[in-house]
């Protein structure tokens, strides 16, 4: 069993090192800005150390909220050296963008309600009321945006328009969709002319992390091209959906929506507020619609193409996230637990791999194509606990902590031998380790 005092000290030091005053950068150099779900996970850990600092982390996310309610996945730093990144997105092209900060034009998994509640749990009743009152209007607006903009047919499932929105950037189902659509001529030209080594020179991520642990250059350029298409439409969802390159109902994202909805309900209830009736209806629909993503023959959940309504039957850990949603039946949860237990699927020595170990898409060190990520383990542990799988949750907690104690607070880990990979001194790894040390199922 790892020495939890040492691990706690190490994790605390990482958060201090990445602290930028009002928010925490995910990793110095590699990720210098404020990211949406990163700050949520970070606040969950910070709440154990300094609850007021944790509150600040979440309040600072609201600086980036768009007038239509969207919370962007990145709020950019304002120093001159980050001009190129701000300019790549040009959020100012949209009338909905905030005036005083530059952001992206897309979102990320909605973990804010969860984080607000976790932080609230550390406050006394009066402080909690003040805290919830401060966050509730922005949260409500965000959830309304999710449905108004991203569920245009009122089906209950939120659609995503870029792989970066799902948080698992190069996860196989999304990469599969990317290859199904024609690559832009300039991306194909880079490929054909073998210019990727030149392009590699301008990538920030491969400066601090070995290229074999990241996206391929072609994938990175295809994602950039997909982003530029969104910019050309000034991030206007209707215009984007007119000729969408990607529109996917992601099973992991929608599972997090379901949990976020129930946490939002909890906050509203505490404040004696009524959730608007149309939002309530949508929330219920999501729980039902998630079941449409279940494939009864393969016994897994899959992402779905919004346009064709076909399931994208490419394996990834997203199938497990309904455990975190908490809305699926005990029988379905039991099927997912079986996948987790199986050593050839998700029960690797250091679970949970981001892609099942028996899939041809599995690469143990390649970013979201195999490695084990602490944030995803945290979500699954939480879900297992709520479904009554206390022993499974405890076992996964322990291997997760052991993996980080052995390798350090890295971004991700090889699920076969626990070797650390990706960026070092990574904030959400540190923060969630702090939370897991305290966790009891
Ligand atoms: C990568 C991850 C994303 C994360 C970001 C900052 O892009 O895929 O989920 O939010 O890094 O850590």
Boltz pocket constraint, residues with backbone or C-beta under 6 A from the ligand:
constraints:
  - pocket:
      binder: B
      contacts: [[A, 26], [A, 31], [A, 35], [A, 37], [A, 38], [A, 164], [A, 167], [A, 168], [A, 169]]
      max_distance: 6.0
